[in-house]
Amino acid sequence: METVQAVIGLGYVGVPLAVAFAESGFKVIGVDVSEEKAKVLNQGTSITPDVSDERVQALVAEGRLEATTDFSRVSEADLISICVPTPLSKSKDPDISYIVSACDAIVPHVKEGAVVVLESTTYPGTTREIILPRFEKRGFKVGENLFLAFSPERVDPGNETWNIRNTPKVVGGLTKECGRRAAELYGRALETIIPVQSAESAEMVKLLENTFRAINIGLVNELAMVCSRLGLNAWEIIDAAASKPFGFMAFRPGPGLGGHCIPIDPLYLSWKMRMLDYRVRFIDLADEVNSFMPEYVVRRCGEILNEYEKSVKGSRVLLMGVAYKKDIDDVRESPALDLYEKLVHLGARVVYHDPYVKSFNFRGETTEGISWDQVCREDFDLILIATDHSRTDYATLAKRGIPVLDTRNALKGFEGEHLFTL
Ligand SMILES: NC(=O)c1ccc[n+]([C@@H]2O[C@H](COP(=O)([O-])OP(=O)(O)OC[C@H]3O[C@@H](n4cnc5c(N)ncnc54)[C@H](O)[C@@H]3O)[C@@H](O)[C@H]2O)c1
């Protein structure tokens, strides 16, 4: 009998996971609350550039992958992987309501002996405190007739080397047997499994990884502001420091944190520790520095326009890139949107170009990007590079003679008095 996996939540994490397991011989049922997500997948369209439409089409045609909004289909699954969002609330507290509603929807249907793995990033204790009681209420005995584990998702959208299959996967169970079973099933589809002692350890691993990134990015963002005052180029300094073959890991500054993970995950830990009356100072400080970056960039825009005897108000600003990082189409938490909003607020006439993002929503209205042809032809008072997509022709931008504020070092190697870094 073939092993059946149900993937709950067909987003940036769920789709690559579902495809990897289906390609390894599992029959995979994707379950989402969105009719649209299910329809799109059943039509053979991938929602992420990391998985091609062709791969989805082949699996759908073979009957190895299907999507539905019917949660009762979970009853067929031996393995259930939960990949729903875990955003922050307006007050920057964890919002685990998607985990709660996904659990409440699957619990009535899960069969005896199933392995349930939470993949959504969350604070240590979620699997035991939020998920376990819901299964116990239905009479399950965890570690005996139901197996619960946590396995953090490490997918890095746009990364061509490290994908879901070859990136080591950390797995920790609520009991030893939970961990062993989850590791065994995941090991059938993924190359390397790293077992840890508990679900809490696995939850904490993810928070350490992303807290490490957030803090180091905070450090180099501060370095960029320090270097600007000293008239030094932060990127040159980081590159030179990175020539040390040991004991240094390079992080690069930017206009602020973006995406679904780095700006959010450390705050899950910070919140959990606040509940225990402990303040995680490193996280709070990094958050303060990183959150200030869009404000700092807008100030720099004002200073540069000032040098050209112009004000922000009324200036035509071209924002290059709105995705939160290069070579992807995701604008969630993108600092570029913050820059857009702040510049518009100050009265700038802002247009954007992004080869991956045709439009985005701003204050309830759809804002469309301009074409590359318009970028080359039209006049601007300032060009602001917010995202360094690889396919952009930076030589053309640098040579237009228009002042450029480059927050990503995309113009490395080009010289000119009109070219500015952070
Ligand atoms: N995107 C990344 O790069 C990344 C990387 C590592 C970890 N994560 C974590 O993985 C989790 C999922 O992130 P994502 O980027 O895939 O989110 P996403 O928003 O792309 O996808 C989530 C999907 O879940 C669906 N959904 C919402 N509520 C549901 C419910 N109750 N039942 C079933 N489906 C439901 C949504 O319709 C959506 O399709 C988050 O916890 C995130 O922090 C994301």
The ligand as an SDF file (V2000), in Angstrom:
LIG
                    3D

 44 48  0  0  0  0  0  0  0  0999 V2000
    8.0110   31.3170    2.8760 N   0  0  0  0  0  0  0  0  0  0  0  0
    9.1470   30.9500    3.3980 C   0  0  0  0  0  0  0  0  0  0  0  0
   10.1940   31.2170    2.8500 O   0  0  0  0  0  0  0  0  0  0  0  0
    9.2010   30.1820    4.7130 C   0  0  0  0  0  0  0  0  0  0  0  0
   10.4160   29.5850    5.0660 C   0  0  0  0  0  0  0  0  0  0  0  0
   10.4980   28.8670    6.2370 C   0  0  0  0  0  0  0  0  0  0  0  0
    9.3700   28.7630    7.0590 C   0  0  0  0  0  0  0  0  0  0  0  0
    8.1980   29.3640    6.7110 N   0  0  0  0  0  0  0  0  0  0  0  0
    7.0510   29.1910    7.5960 C   0  0  0  0  0  0  0  0  0  0  0  0
    6.1430   28.2530    7.0000 O   0  0  0  0  0  0  0  0  0  0  0  0
    4.8000   28.6180    7.3040 C   0  0  0  0  0  0  0  0  0  0  0  0
    3.9910   28.7820    6.0270 C   0  0  0  0  0  0  0  0  0  0  0  0
    4.5450   29.8440    5.2780 O   0  0  0  0  0  0  0  0  0  0  0  0
    4.2450   30.0830    3.7300 P   0  0  0  0  0  0  0  0  0  0  0  0
    5.2410   31.0670    3.2730 O   0  0  0  0  0  0  0  0  0  0  0  0
    4.1090   28.7900    3.0020 O   0  0  0  0  0  0  0  0  0  0  0  0
    2.7900   30.7690    3.8290 O   0  0  0  0  0  0  0  0  0  0  0  0
    1.7870   31.0700    2.6020 P   0  0  0  0  0  0  0  0  0  0  0  0
    0.9780   32.2260    3.0420 O   0  0  0  0  0  0  0  0  0  0  0  0
    2.5420   31.1220    1.3200 O   0  0  0  0  0  0  0  0  0  0  0  0
    0.8890   29.7680    2.5340 O   0  0  0  0  0  0  0  0  0  0  0  0
    0.0330   29.3600    3.5590 C   0  0  0  0  0  0  0  0  0  0  0  0
   -1.1580   28.6400    2.9630 C   0  0  0  0  0  0  0  0  0  0  0  0
   -1.9510   28.1700    4.0530 O   0  0  0  0  0  0  0  0  0  0  0  0
   -3.3100   28.3110    3.6900 C   0  0  0  0  0  0  0  0  0  0  0  0
   -4.1200   28.3020    4.9130 N   0  0  0  0  0  0  0  0  0  0  0  0
   -4.3550   29.3140    5.7950 C   0  0  0  0  0  0  0  0  0  0  0  0
   -5.1130   28.8580    6.8090 N   0  0  0  0  0  0  0  0  0  0  0  0
   -5.3550   27.5510    6.5690 C   0  0  0  0  0  0  0  0  0  0  0  0
   -6.0820   26.5380    7.2490 C   0  0  0  0  0  0  0  0  0  0  0  0
   -6.6770   26.7830    8.4140 N   0  0  0  0  0  0  0  0  0  0  0  0
   -6.1180   25.3100    6.7060 N   0  0  0  0  0  0  0  0  0  0  0  0
   -5.5070   25.0420    5.5360 C   0  0  0  0  0  0  0  0  0  0  0  0
   -4.7990   25.9660    4.8430 N   0  0  0  0  0  0  0  0  0  0  0  0
   -4.7210   27.1910    5.3600 C   0  0  0  0  0  0  0  0  0  0  0  0
   -3.3560   29.6190    2.9150 C   0  0  0  0  0  0  0  0  0  0  0  0
   -4.5080   29.7080    2.0970 O   0  0  0  0  0  0  0  0  0  0  0  0
   -2.0590   29.4980    2.1010 C   0  0  0  0  0  0  0  0  0  0  0  0
   -2.2750   28.8600    0.8600 O   0  0  0  0  0  0  0  0  0  0  0  0
    4.8790   29.8760    8.1720 C   0  0  0  0  0  0  0  0  0  0  0  0
    4.8750   29.5000    9.5170 O   0  0  0  0  0  0  0  0  0  0  0  0
    6.2360   30.4380    7.8150 C   0  0  0  0  0  0  0  0  0  0  0  0
    6.7700   31.2030    8.8870 O   0  0  0  0  0  0  0  0  0  0  0  0
    8.0920   30.0570    5.5340 C   0  0  0  0  0  0  0  0  0  0  0  0
  1  2  1  0
  2  3  2  0
  2  4  1  0
  4  5  1  0
  4 44  2  0
  5  6  2  0
  6  7  1  0
  7  8  2  0
  8  9  1  0
  8 44  1  0
  9 10  1  0
  9 42  1  0
 10 11  1  0
 11 12  1  0
 11 40  1  0
 12 13  1  0
 13 14  1  0
 14 15  2  0
 14 16  1  0
 14 17  1  0
 17 18  1  0
 18 19  2  0
 18 20  1  0
 18 21  1  0
 21 22  1  0
 22 23  1  0
 23 24  1  0
 23 38  1  0
 24 25  1  0
 25 26  1  0
 25 36  1  0
 26 27  1  0
 26 35  1  0
 27 28  2  0
 28 29  1  0
 29 30  1  0
 29 35  2  0
 30 31  1  0
 30 32  2  0
 32 33  1  0
 33 34  2  0
 34 35  1  0
 36 37  1  0
 36 38  1  0
 38 39  1  0
 40 41  1  0
 40 42  1  0
 42 43  1  0
M  CHG  2   8   1  16  -1
M  END
$$$$
